[in-house]
């Protein structure tokens, strides 16, 4: 049996009294990238944590986005976080 999975997926949940947590998963050129975002209940900036799962290693990156979504680029040797 074969399962066909999309190249990306996203889920977001609201944690009462805390804020919103989101996870984005994508596969590009055989590299798995996972981005977790946290928007505190009374904050305007998203806190971003990303991980790139390369063939022989895993590398992480943290950054903050003020007015846009968190984007993770795993195409280089090191993860690059952007907004």
N, C-alpha and C positions, 0 to 999 in steps of 0.2 A: 504494500500500500504506500502510495506517495502522497505527501501533503505539500501543497503549494502555499508558501507563505509570502506575504507582501514584503517588499524590500524595506519597509518601514512600518512602525506602529506607534501609537501614542495613547496614553491614558492619563487622566487627571482626576484627582479627588479633592474634596474639601474636608478638612479636618476641623470640626467645630471648635471655635475658640482659639484656633492657631493660625489657619490660613489655608492656602492651596498648595498641593504637592503634585507635580507632574513628572512623567517619565516618557522619554522618546527613545526609541530603539531604531537604528537603521544599519543596513549593511551596504557598504560601497567598496567595490573592488576586493571583495573577500575579507574586509576588515569590519568587525562589529563595533559600533559606537553606541554608547548608552549615555544619555543626558538626564540628570535629575534636576528639577527646579523646585524652589521653595519660595513662595510669596507670602510673607508674614501678613497677618490679618490687617494691620494698620500701616503697612509699608508700601512704598512705590517701586522699590527695586527688587528684582528677582535674584536670588542666590542660586548659582549654577555649579553643578559638579558633573564632570564628564569623565568617561573612561573609554579608551580605545583598546580593543583586544586584538593585537597583532598576532601573527603566526607564532612568534617566540617570546612575546612579552605583553604585559599590560601596562599602560601608562595613563595617568590621571591628570586632570586640570580643574582648577576652581576659578571662578570669576563672577562678576556681578553685572547685570544688565538693568539699566534704568527704564528705558521706554520701549523695549522690544523683547522678542523671544530670545532664549538662549540657543545658540547654534554651535555645534561641535564639528570640527573638521579633522578627520583622521587620515587624510591623504598623505601627510608627511611623516617624518620619523617621530615627531612629537605632536601631541594633540594641540589644536589651536581653538580656543574659545572665542566666540564672537557674539555680537548682538544684532 
